[in-house]
Each structure stands twice: as C-alpha cells, then as structure tokens.
Amino acid sequence: MRKFEVVLHVSAVGEVSEDVDGIVVPYAELGVGTLVPRLPDPVEVSEIADEAREHGLEVEVMFDAVCLGGAPLSTEGGYLAELDLMLEDIDPDGVIVADPYLVEILGGRGPRVIVSHTAWVDVPEKAKFFVELGADVLTLDPSLNDDPDAVIGIKSAVPDVDLRAAVGALSYSDPVVYFERNLASHLSIDGRVPSPYRDDPYRPMVRCESSTEPSAEAPFDEVIYVGVEGLP
C-alpha cells in the first residue's frame, strides 16, 4: 500500500517515515478544507516541494476546500490564474481537491487528480461521479476505514482507479464536521486556520474520533496520514 503524509514545515520533510512514498502540502491560496494546524505560504510550499524531491518523495498539493464562494467561476479569472501559477511553479505529481469543477478542469493536465476525503465519497454512485469527471484516485470518507464490505462495493464499481484511506481524519458521520470544514475553507483563503479558542465554535461540538488505520480486509491501494485533523 502506497503511503502519503501531510507535511507543513520544510524541516518535517526529513522526518517522514522511510516507508512513505510522498508528501502532501496544503496550498492556502486555493482553499483548504482539511483541518490542519497551520498553512504554509506559497514560498514555503515551493521549498517543501523542493526538499521532498531531494529526498526522493512524490509531491502532492492539497486544495480541497468544500466551499470557495464561487471563486473558480469568477469572470475575473483570478482563482484559475493562481491555479495555473501553482501548477507551473510546483509541478506536483498529484493534486488533492474536493470541488467537482476542479476535478473536471484538472483531469488530463498532468498531475494525478485525487479526490479528497472532504468530498464525502462513501457510496458507489459518488465514486462513479468523480471518476467520470476525471479522478484518478478517490479518498473515501474515513467512516469506511473499518467497513471492508463498503470499500469492496466501491472498488467493484470503479475498478480502474485507486482508493485511498485517510488516517487521522474526521468523518462526515460527525454532525458538525461539514460546518467546521466550511469555516476552514473560507479562512484558508486568507492564510488562516480555525482556532478553537477564538473563531471556531464547532471544535468543542465534535463527537467522533479521528480515523485509525484501515482494515486489512478493505481493498485500499493508498493511505494518507493527515496527523490528527483539527488539532495542533
């Protein structure tokens, strides 16, 4: 099983486990829905990517916001221009997104298109939808990590794409996760992360624990380690 790990500092690249195949770095300017404790700026992202390649690691850029306020659809084109600049500057091996429109426009552009766990893929119908748009990899909702039958059902529906498990992530089975990710998505555009002590009223309401390692019986092809989502 191929392994990927979220990295937020240049210094952390050299600390990833030897069995990790690649690193994942969030890109705040394009919107991030995964609840990470900090967001590196674009210069840091570039430095992290360069350092990762020095260590022989693949580089994936994550901009998986669940709401972008229509920014990709703006007639001004600022969002898509930023996207093009990132692709040219970083030249990532993969991009992690949640918005179906981004999946569609990124398909066939070079990097692997990886649907994030924030896209809430938990049934075969959703899996087929994203694959038809151009997804190469589907990260399933963490609630399926210990549900091999559900994962087998999705794999049967989309046998030609890889399935990824998210470890340390929160599931949409939690009643407030959607709202907290929506908040995080909007704050990330300004380079901010939700603080449970300042501007995140949802964190104390979270009821589910972060996901653990996937079941050995579930046919996952890859796994992403996000740390412990939402906590520093």
N, C-alpha and C positions, 0 to 999 in steps of 0.2 A: 504494500500500500504506500503510495507516494504521500509525503508529508510536507506541509507548509506551515510557517509560523509568522504571526504578526510581529513586526519589528517597528519600534517608534523612535529609536535613537541609533546613530551611527555606531556607537560603542557596543550596542547589543548584537550587531551582526556576528561578531566573533564569538558570541556566547551561545549561539543556537546549537542544538544537538547535532551530532555528527550524522545522524540518520535523516536529517531534514533535507529535502530536495530544493526548497525555495523559500523566499521570504515574501511577506505581504506588507505593503506600506500604504497607509491611508493618504488620500490626496484631498485636503480640506476644501480647496477652491472649487472642486467639482461636487462637493456634498458627500458626507459620510454618515451612514445610518447605524453602522456597528458602533456600540458604545465603548469607545476606547478612552483611556485616562488622559491622553494628550494627542495633539495633532501637529506633526512636523510641518514646517513651512516648505514651499516648493524647492528652495535651495537645499534644505535638509533631505528631502525626498530624493533629489538627484544624487546627493552624497551617499545616502544609504544604498541606492541602486548601484552606484559605482563600487562601493565597498563589498556589496553582496557578490557582484560578479568577480571581484578579486578572490573571493572565497569559493568560486565555482558554483554559486547558487543561482537559481532562476529568480526572476523578479516579477512580482505581480503588484499592480497598483489598484487600490480599492477605493471606489467612489460609489457606494451603494446606498445613497440616501433614499428614503421611502417617499420623500416629498421635496421637490425642487422649486416649488412655486411657479412652475411653467417656464423656468429659465431656459431649458433646451429648445423650447418652442418660440422664444422671443425673436421678433423680426430683426432685432439689433445684432443677433448672432454672437454676442459676447461669450456665452457658455460654450458653444461649439468651437469658437476660436481658441478658448482656453484648453479645450479637449485636444484639439489638433496640436497645440504647442506642447502639451504634456506628452503626447504620443511621439512627437519628434524629439523632444529633449530626453525623455527617459527610455524610449524604445522598449517598453515592457514585454515580457514573454506572455503575460496574461493581464486581463483587466477584469475586476470584480464589480458587477453592477446589479441593480435591482430593477430599475425602470425599464419596462418593456421596449420603450422607444430607443433607449440607449443600446439595448441588446440588438435591436434591428439594425441600427446605423453602424454599429461596430462589427457586425458579422462580416467576415471576409476581408477585414482590413489588416490582418496580420496576426495580432496577439490573440491568444485563446480568449474566448468570451465565456466568463464564468459567472453564473447567476448566484448571487449571494443568498445566505440563509435569511437575510432580511426581506427577500421576495416572497417568503412563505410558501415554498413549494412542498406540499405534503400529500398530494394525490396524483395519480397518473395523468389526469386531464391538465393540470397545471404544468406538469413536466412536458407533455406534448406541445403545449402552447409555446413555451420558451424555446424548445428545440426547433420548432417551425420558424421562429423568428431569427434563429442563427446561433443559439447557445451551443457551446462545446462541452461545458461542464455544468452540472446542476448541484448546488449545495442545498441539501434538504433541510427542512425545519428540524431543529435539534430534538424535537419530541420523537423523531423516528430513529434516533441513535440506538435505542433498545427495542425497536419494533422491526425485527428482520422480515416478517411477512409483508409489512407495508413497503419496505425497501425493495424486496423481491418483486412486488407488484409494479412498482415504478420502473425498475430495471427491465422488466418484461415489456413495458410499454415503450421505452426508449433505449433499446439495447445498444445503440451505436454511440452513445455519449457516456462520459464518465460521471459517476455520482460521488459527491464529496460530503463528508460528515464534518460538522462544526463542533469542536470540543471547547468547553468553557463559555459557550454561547447560551443566551436565553431563548426560550421557545415562545411562540405565539400562543401557547396554551396558558401563559400568564396573562391575566386580564389587563395589565397596564403596559405591557411591553410595546405594543404598537404606538401608544401615545408618547412614551419616552423616546422611542426611535424617531418619531416625527419631530419632537423637540430637538433632538440631537442633530437631525438632518438640517434643520434651519440654522441652528447655532454654528454648525461646522463651516458654513459658507463664510462666516466672519472669523474663522480660526478658533472658535470657542468650543468647549465641551461642557455638557451639563454638570453642574456641581450640586450634589445632594444637599449641600449646606447653604446654597444661595438661590439657584434658579431652577431646581429640578424637584417639583413636588411629588413626582411619581416614584422615585427611588425607594422611599420608605414603604410604598404600597406593594412592591414586588413580592410575589408569593412563591414563585418557582425557583429552584436551584439551577445553577448553570449546568449545562450538559457535560456528561462524562464520556469516556471512550466508547466508540460504537461497539455494538455486539459483534462478536466474531462470526456469527451466522449471517449478518447483514452484508450483502454484496457491494460494499463501498469500494471505490477504486482509490480514493484520496481522502485525506483528512486535513483540516485547517485548525490550528491551535490559536485561539483568539485571546488567550490569557483568561481572565475572569471578567466577562463582559459587564461594563458599567462600574467597575470598582478599580481604584488606583492600585 
